[in-house]
Amino acid sequence: MRGSCPVCNGFRVIGKNCTQCGKKAKDFGKYTDYFDNYSAYEEIDTVKLTDNIKNDQSEGLCPHLYYCENCHKESIVLIEEVAEKETPLFFD
């Protein structure tokens, strides 16, 4: 079952500290969006086949790029996707 990333969809914010200096790292969104000018517009599951991250598609993980502005370290954090039936809907 295809899931949705709760961070990409704004349902959750996940804070991470830099593994090198311990300062707060900033989430820059999906790692795959930075592959080229058009990767952000490609089908997510198709891009996951070529992102060189083992099992992100089969295990429902969304790779996010975190960047530390203090020491300039980049890291990839895998966010667990939630099943679409569990995705909260908001109505007025």
N, C-alpha and C positions, 0 to 999 in steps of 0.2 A: 504494500500500500504506500502510495506516495504521500510524503508529509510536507509540512511547511516549517520554515525556520522561524521560530518565535522572535528572534532578534531582527531579522530582515523585515519582518512584518510589524515590528514595533510593539509586540506584546510583552517583551521582556528586554531589559538591559543587563548585560553581563559584564561586570567590571573585572579586569585582570591586571595584576601587577607584573611588571617586567621581570623576567627570570634572571636578567643580568644585574640590574641596579636596584630593583625592588620598588621603583616609582610606578605610578599609575600609567598603564598603557592605554592607548586610545584605539577604539574599534574603527577601522576604515572600511568596513563592509566585506562583502564576499571577496575572497582571495581571487577567484576566477574572473572577476570583473576587470582585473588589471592585466589580463593576458594580451589583449590587443584592443583596438578601437571598437570592435563589434562584439566582443565576448559577453558584455553585459546584456546584450539583446538576444543571445543564443538561448536555446532550451537548456535549462539547468542540468537535467539528467544527461544530456549529450555532452556538455562541457565536463561533467564529472568523469566521463570515460577517458578523458585525455589530460586530467590535471595532475597525474602522478601521485595522487593520494590514495593509498590502499584502502579499499572497502568503504569509501565515503558514500558512494551511491547505494551499495547493497545494505549498509547499516544505517542509512538515513541520517547522514551527518552533513552539516553545512560548514565548509571551511571559511573562516573569517581571518582577515589580515589585521593584526594588532601591531601598533607602532609606538615605541617609547620615544617621546620627544626629548627626553633627558639624555639618553645614551645612543639613540638612533638605531636601536635593535628592532628588527621586524620578527614577528612570530606568527605562526598559523595556529589558530585555536579552532577545534572542531566542536560545533554547536549541535546538540541533538535536536533533530526535527521532531515535531509532534504530528500525530495522525490528523488528517483534515477534520475528522469528526470531533477532535478534541480542541480544535482551534476556536477560540472565543469569537463570537460575533456580537457586534454592538449595533443596536438600532435606536433611533430616536423615538 
